[in-house]
Amino acid sequence: MPGRPLRVAVVGAGPAGIYAADALAGQDDVPVAVDLIDRLPTPFGLVRHGIAPDHLKMRALRETLHHTLDHERVRFVGNVEIGTDLALDELRRHVDAVVYTYGAAGDRALGIPGEELPGSLAATDVVAWYCGHPDADRGRVEELVSRARDVVVVGVGNVALDVARVLARSPAELHPTEMPHHVLDTLAAAPVERITVLGRRGPAQASFTTQELRELGHLAAATVLVDPADLTDAGDAALAAEDRHVARNLAALADYAGHEAAPGTVSVRLRFHARPVRLLGTDRVIGVEVERTRVDADGRAVGTGELDVVPADLVVRSVGYRGHALPGLPLDGGTVPHDAGRVVRDGEVSRGEYVAGWIKRGPTGVVGTNKHDARETVASLLADVASGVLQPGGDDDWVDTLLARGGHPVLLADWRAIDAAEIALGAVHGRARTTLHERESLLAAVRAAAAAQEG
């Protein structure tokens, strides 16, 4: 059809996908129609299901992202899993280009003995649970949290600190969040007394931000503990002299050094030069064997042979994310091979396929990093249109095809019904919002709104 806009499907409605859709819809050189697709009935990806619920200001970013969903050139289509509800090659027949932005939600293993024991969890499991992700393994996580007095978190990134902070917060601090009520109830009753955060290298090599680190010091019912001996390394001092971020982190840690656990509070111990070598236990985790390390000239953690045991009822590993392969899409080391955002298959650029976000560059950066990343990819796509490599030519609307086979796509009006239902549920309990965590509950809100409109 002459004059038809370029049809672009963006697979993944998290920040990377929304920024890509915004870059496409916000330019006037090429007429476009963008379908923003997500396998969940809700948009916003890690802003909804990854940012800790007690970070209210950060989660408010979705209000900014929502402007893109309202754009006349953008159509949100949730509750559609590419590769299951619709094959990738089928989607590609209906559109002119596909931008993959579905992230890297898998976890990395520690690779140590005992990791398979009950009581060992990935941070992704815990985060999904307290954020109300529909796919969270609620029963397993709640069983473990509800009996954990001693928790060990392995990793010194922001996610590790998020897990430690959420487990240490008081019920009063968590009430204003959007957590599902079953999460609030479990955390309020949890017997957590001690949380140990293990970093295999020194404090200068830790990847958490200073803001996250300092936030620990403001918890109402927790005491942060740091061994002063961990802050005496001359190499760390040299790094701090060269890097202001390192200097700020070391200054924050120095504020905690020498603290003693206050009676009646949860102790949060940040322990460095500590590498887990195995999880102990027979039927379930009872402890973590830890080896003291030193940092060599290349910045690697080298074991010293000095061992001790940290008691643990629950061990949460937070040592990175990894991408997974969408059926029909190449993957190399957890990311999609690409050239400036153009997908590469068998050494050749694949016409009409693009990638952005974590599945493009790996799990690095902050939410805002995705904006520059998406713009690079969209620039490549628009350059391909300008050069004639990419032209309108797809066939009928793929959503019609999905509906004809009994699919249940969630469109923007349906998401607004979910949004309203969560706000209403929150109001009942004196909160701004309560997350609906079950897929069926999300879809029930859609059906209820449709029935009310028909009535």
C-alpha positions, 0 to 999 in steps of 0.5 A, a space after each residue: 500500500 503506497 504511503 504506508 508507514 514503516 511497521 516496527 515491532 519492538 520486543 520488550 516493553 522495558 526501558 530499552 524498548 520504550 526508549 527505542 519506541 520513543 526515538 522512532 516515534 519522535 522523529 519525522 523523517 520516516 513515517 512509522 508505526 511502532 508495536 511495543 510488545 511484552 510477554 507480560 500484561 504490563 509495561 515498564 520491565 525492570 522499572 516495575 519488576 526490578 527496581 526495589 519497591 522502597 525506591 519510590 522516586 526511581 520507580 516513578 520513572 514509569 510516569 515519564 516512560 508512560 508518555 511514549 505509550 500514549 504516543 499516537 504512533 505507538 501501540 502497546 501490546 502486552 501478554 504476547 510471548 514471541 516464540 510461543 504465542 507467535 513465532 518470530 518468523 511469523 512476526 517478521 512477515 507482518 512487520 518491516 523491522 524488529 528491535 529486540 529489547 527483552 533484556 537479560 533476566 537470567 541469573 549467573 551461578 556461583 559454580 560452587 559445591 552445595 549451590 543446589 541445596 534448598 536455601 540457596 536462591 538467586 537474587 532474581 528470584 527474591 527480586 521477582 517475589 518482592 516486586 510482584 512479578 507474575 512468574 515469581 516462585 512465591 511458595 519457595 521464596 516465602 518458605 525460605 524467607 519465613 525461617 531465615 535468621 541468618 542471611 548471606 548475600 553474595 555480591 556487592 552490586 546494587 541488587 545485592 544491597 537492594 536484597 539486604 536492605 529490603 530484608 532488613 527494613 521494618 514493616 512501617 518502612 515497607 508499608 508505603 511501597 507497592 509490594 503485594 500484601 503477601 510480601 509485606 506479611 512475610 517480611 513482617 513475620 520473618 525472623 531475620 537477625 543477621 545479614 552478611 554481604 560478601 564481596 570477593 574483592 576489596 571495597 574499592 572494587 565494589 560496584 554499588 553506588 554511593 547512594 545505595 551504600 549510604 541508604 543502608 545507614 538510614 534504616 530504622 531497625 538495622 545497624 550496618 557493620 564494617 570491619 575497619 581492617 577491610 579499609 586499610 589496604 594501600 591499593 584501595 587508597 591509591 584507587 580512591 585518589 584516582 577515582 572519586 566514586 571509589 573515594 566516596 564509597 570508602 568514605 561511606 564505609 568508613 562511617 560504618 567502621 567500628 559500629 557494634 550491633 545494637 540490641 533489637 536491630 538487624 545487623 547488616 555486615 558488609 564483608 570484603 575479601 571474602 569468597 564463598 567456596 562452598 555452601 554447607 548442609 545436607 538437607 538444606 543450607 546451614 552455612 557458607 564456607 568463606 576463603 579470605 582473599 587478596 587483590 593481585 596486581 591485575 585486580 583479581 581476587 586470589 585465595 589465601 587459604 584462610 577459611 571460616 564459616 558464616 552461618 546461613 539459613 538463606 543464601 542469595 547469590 547476586 553475581 550478575 545477569 545473563 541473557 537467554 535466546 529468543 527462539 530463532 534469534 542468535 545468542 553469543 555469550 549472553 548477548 545478541 551479536 550485532 553491528 551498531 545495533 544491527 543483528 548479525 547472523 552467521 557473520 552477516 548483518 540480518 536485514 530488518 533485525 535490530 537489538 538494544 538494551 541489556 540483550 545488546 550490550 550485557 547487563 551494565 549501566 543504569 536505566 538511563 544508559 538505555 536511552 543512548 543505547 536505543 538511539 544508536 540502534 534506531 539511528 542504524 535502522 533509520 539509516 537503513 531506511 534512507 539507504 533503501 535497505 529497509 522499506 515498508 512491505 509487511 502484510 496484514 496486522 499480526 494482532 488480528 492473526 493472534 486474535 483469530 487463533 484465540 490470543 488475548 493481547 493486552 492493549 493500552 486501554 487494558 493496561 490502564 484498567 490494570 493501573 486503575 485496579 492497582 491504585 484502587 487496591 492500594 487505596 483500600 489499605 492506605 497506600 498509593 498502589 498495591 501491585 497485582 502479582 498474578 497474571 490471572 488477577 491482571 487479566 481479571 482487571 482487564 475483563 472487569 473494566 470491559 464488562 463495566 464499559 459494556 454495562 
